[in-house]
Amino acid sequence: MLKIDYSLDSELDIEIAEIPAPSELNIQVRNLVLKTRKGKAVAKGETIAEHPSAFGGAYHAAASGKVMKVNYHHLTLKCDDSDAEIEPVDVQSMGTGKELLRTLQGLGIDIAPLSGHADVLVINGLNPEPGISAAQQILKDCNEYLEAGLDMARKLITPGRTVLAAAPNDPFQISGAETVGVKAVYPGSLDALVVRKVTGKEFPADTKVISVMDLCDLGRVALTGLPITDTVITINKRNYRVPLGTPIRHLKETLDLEVNSGDLVILGGPFQGEAVYSLDEGVKKDDYGLFIIPSADFPAVQDAACINCGECVLQCPARVQPHLISRYAEYERFEEAEKHGLNSCFECGLCSFNCFSRRPLLQYIRFAKAQLQASGQSEQA
């Protein structure tokens, strides 16, 4: 096994830059509950879709404009120059019960980690993947929002201990949280591995975890009363605040990015991210990186046969057998994949990244999870 340290460290020299809203926003609404329709004029911050789960945050327009197209996958919003914006909500005056949680959910916050008491609250301050520095940047520049977010989280969770997990050499802190150094090497930034490092336990029932990106969003909502309509994305080692739904084509033109025929454009990170099918695809809530991989840099992923080398098993931090699970998924034997540890997979992407046959292991695993969830058979559904 070739052991490689995938460093999560980044150098931060400048602040987050703002990307202006494009002329059109392409917002992914697949599997969401639409709250608007074609032809309707919407104000900035207006709800356009809700999450079907009991905890997922709503989705909002990142600019004012008119809904031009709606299909199963995307909603296209033609932006205008109007200053129309929704009125802020007085979040601070609310109590700590269900009304506050539903208000936060309505403003775009995933309330799953905020629902219910926990003895330990872990703030994951590590960059999510190599090449992405959004977490460090937010720790450096957004202290006011982080402290407001922590106040809100502690009000709802009432933890006895609050811990910021960060790289050992990072000077950044959050008032009210003790800091624990965690080696900044991927996949050590995954929530489950961060919690194990902090508590010494695997999946402790008394512990909740939240990323600094989500904590910052929570603080922004708490202080402004306005919904989340953007995300921080690392592009070519610099961080940008990008309106949700911004097409990659707009980022390419604004930042003069070079994309040639055959190149891969990845939204997310090099391990867990997904290649986009079109430069018109819009940025999503949990996209923290944009990578352009020249066609000659890596051999193409292909639907090749597994050679049983075992490299994916040796690399897997969840201690499952990705080669076996993916083969069950490939032949639509999803229940067998589940029996062999499908739901234990962290989706870190190390199996696909290190596969000598270049099989799409992570894609098969995600496919199996999605099919089981859609059928209502998954343990996690």
N, C-alpha and C positions, 0 to 999 in steps of 0.2 A: 504494500500500500504506500502510495506517495503522499506523505503528510505535508500539507501546505498550510501556512498560517495566512488566512485571509483577513488582513488588518482592517479595522473599522476607524482608525484614526484619520483625522483630516486637519488641514491647516486653515484657520479662519482669519482672513485679513480685512474683509469689508462686510458691510451690513447687507441685509436682505434687500434686493432690488425689486421694484414693482413692475409687473407686466401689465400694460393697459388692456382693457377689454377689447376683443376683436369685433369685427362687424357682425359675426354670427357665433353663437355658442351651440355646440353639439353635446347634449347632455345624455349620458347613458341612463335609460330608464328600464332596462331589462329586469324583469322580476320585481319591479316596483309598482305601487298603486298610484296611478296618475290622478292628479288633482287639478288638471287644466285641460285644454282642448285646442285643436287647431283653430287659428284665427283669433284667439284671445290675446288681448294686450295685458302684460304683466308688469308689475313694478319690481324694482330691485329688492331682493329679499323675500318676495312672495313665494309661498309654497307651491311647488310644481309636482311633487310626488312624495309619497310616504312609504316607509319600509314596511313590508308585510309582517315582520316579526314584532313581538311585544316590546322589544328594546331598541331596535334600530332607529337612528335619527332620520328626520325628514330631509328632503332635498329642496333647495331654493334657487331662484333665478339669481345669477351673479351680476346681472345688469337688467335694466328695463328694456322692454321691446315687445315684439309680437311673435306668437308661436306660429311658425310657418309649416313645419312638418312634424308628424307624430307617427311612429311605427313601434313595433314590438321592442326594438333595440334602442332607438334614439329619439330625442326631441330636439328639433332645431329652432333656436330662438334668434330672430333678426333683431339685433340691438339698435336702439335709437339714442339720441342725444338728450333724452328727457332726464330730469332729476327725480322722477317719481321713485319713491322708496317707502317701504312700510314703516309704520311707527314702531319705535323700540318698546320692548316689554320691561316692566320694572321687576326684574328677576330678584333683586336683593331684598325686596319687601316680602317675599313669599316665605312660607315656613320650611319645614324639612320633610314633608310628607309626599303623597302621590301627586298632589297638584304641582309641586316643584319639579318632580321627575318628568311628568308629562309636558310641562312647559319647556324644559331643557330638550326633551325629545323632539318637540315641535320646532325647536330652533336648530336642529341638526346634530344634536349630541347623542351618541350611542350610550344609553343609560345602563347597559348590562353591568359594567364594573361599579356603578354607583348605587345599585339596588341591593339593599340589605347590609347588615353589619359585618365587619371583618376585624379581626384582632390586629392584622398587619396590612398596611397599604404600601405596595412597592411601586415606585415611579421609575419606569424604565427609561434611563437617560442615555442609553447607547444608540449610536447610529444604527438604523435597521439593517443595512447591508453595506458591503464595501463600495466605495465610490459615492455614497450618499452622506452628506454632512448636515442634514436638516435638523437632527436632534441636537447636535452640538451648537448649531447656529441659534436655535431657539433658546437653549440654556444661556447662551451668551447675551442675546439681545432682547429677550421677552420676559424679563424677571417679574415685571408688574403683573402680566397676565398669568404667569405660572403661580405666583403667590395667591392671586385671586382664585385661580382654579383649585389650588390646594385647599384654601379655606372652604370652598364649596364642597369639594370631595370629602373633606373631613367632617363637615356638617352632616353629610348624608351617610357616610360609612362609619363614623365614630371609631376610628382605629385606636388601639393603644400604642401602636408603634408605626411611624411613618419613615420610610427609607427611600432615598434617592440612590439608585444604582447607576454609577457613572464610571468612565475610564479612570484608572488610578491617578493619572497626571492632570486630569481636567480640574481647573481652578473653580469651576462653576458650582454654585450651591443654590438651594431653595430654602428660604427661611421657614423653619418649622419642620424640616426633615433632616434626619441624620444621613450622612453620605457613606456609602459602602463602595469600595473600589472593585470593579469587575473587569477582568482582562478584556480589552477591546479587540477580540478576534471572533470572526463569524464561524459558527452559528451561535456564539455565546450571547448574542443580542436577542435571541428568541425569548419570548416572555417566560416560557416554562423553564428554560435554562437559567434565566436571570433570577427567578423566584427560588430555584434550587440553590443557587449560589448565595443568596441573601439569607434564606431560612435553613438551609441544610436538608430540606425535605422536597420530595417530588409531589407535585400537585396537592399542597396542603389545603384543607378545606377552610381554614381560618384566614386565608390570605387572598387579597385582590391586587391586581396589577393594572397600571394605566401608563401609556407612553407619554413622554413629554409633549409630543405633538397634540395628543388628545387633551392633555391637561391644559395646554396653552389655549386650545379652542374653548374649553370649558370656562377658562378665565375671561376670554374675550366676550363670550356670551353673558357671563355674569356682570361684567363691567359696562358693556354697551347695550345689552338687551336686544341685540341684533343677531340674526342667524349666521351660520358659517357659510360663506360663499366663495372661499378660496382655499388653496393649499400651498405649502412651501415645497418647492421642487429643486433638487440639485441638478444643474445642467452645466457640463464642462467645469466642474469644481466650484461653481458659484451658485448661491441660493437665490431663488426668485419666488415672489408671491404671485401666484397665478390664479386668475378666476376659474372656478370650476366650469367645465365644458369648453374651455379654450382649445380649439383645434391645434394639433401638433404643427400643422402647416403655418399657423400664425406664429408659433414659437420659432419655427425654422426661419421665417422671413424676418421677424423682429431681431433675432440674435444672430442672423447670418450663418445658420448651421448648414453643413454640407451633407446632403443625403443623396447617394447615387443608387442607380438601379441594382437590385440584389442585396442592398444593405438591410440589416435588421434594425428596426426602431423599437426600442423596448421602453414601455411605461412601467415604472416600478424599479426594481433593482436587477442586477445581473443574475441573481439566483432565483428570486421569486417573481420577477416581473414577467409581463406577457408581451409578445411581439404584436404590434398593431397591424391591422390589415389595410389601413388607409391613413394618410396624413391628415384626413379630415376628422379622425377620431378625437374626441375631447378628453381632457384631463378629468380624472375622477378624484373623489375625496381622499382615498388612501394612496394616491400616487405621490411618492416623495423623490422620484428620480426619473430622468429621461436620458437614455443611452442610445447612441448610434454606433452599431457594430458593423464595420466594413465587411463585405461579403467574403473577402479573402482571409480574414483573421481567424475564423473558426470553421471547422467542417460542419456542414449542414446537419440539422437533426433529421433523422430518417426513421421510417417504420421498419427497422431491421430486426433480425432475430437476436434474442439475448444469447450471449456466449457463455453465461454462467461463470464469469470471472470472479464474482463476489465483491467487486470494488464498491458497489452501491451499499452493500451490507456493512462493509468496514467503515464507510463514511457516515452512515446514518446515526444521528444523535438520539433518535427515538428507539433504536434497537429493534427495528422491524426489518422485513426483507422486501425492499422496494421492487426487486426484479420479479418476485413471485406475485406480489400484490398487483403490479402493473400488468402482468400477463393475464391474471384473472379479469382485470378491468378491460383489457384489450378484447377479450372474447365474451364480454358482457356477463361474466359470472360474478356479479357484484356482491352477492351474499358471501361467496367464498372469499372475496377480497376483504370483506369486513371481518370475517372470522380469523383472518391472518394478520390483523392489526391495522387495517385501513384507517380507522379513526384515531389511532395513536400517532399517525404521521403529522409532523409539524408543518409540512409543506415548505421546508427550508430550501429545497432545490439542489442540495448537494449531490443527490443520486444522479439527476439528469446532467449536472455540470461535469461529473466525473465518469460518466458512462462511456466506455471505449467504443461501444457500438453506436453511440449517439442516438439512443432510443429516447422518446419523449416521456420519460417515466413520471415526472411531475404532472404532465398533462393527463396521462392515463389515470393517475390517482385522483386528481381534481374531478375528472369526468365521472369516476365511480362514485365519489362523494355526492356530486350534484344529482346523479341519477337516483341514488338511494334516497336522498332528501326529497326529490320531486315525487317519488313513489310513496313517501311516508314510512319507509322501512328503516331508515337510518336511526341508530341509537342517539345521534345528535340532532335529529329533526325536531 
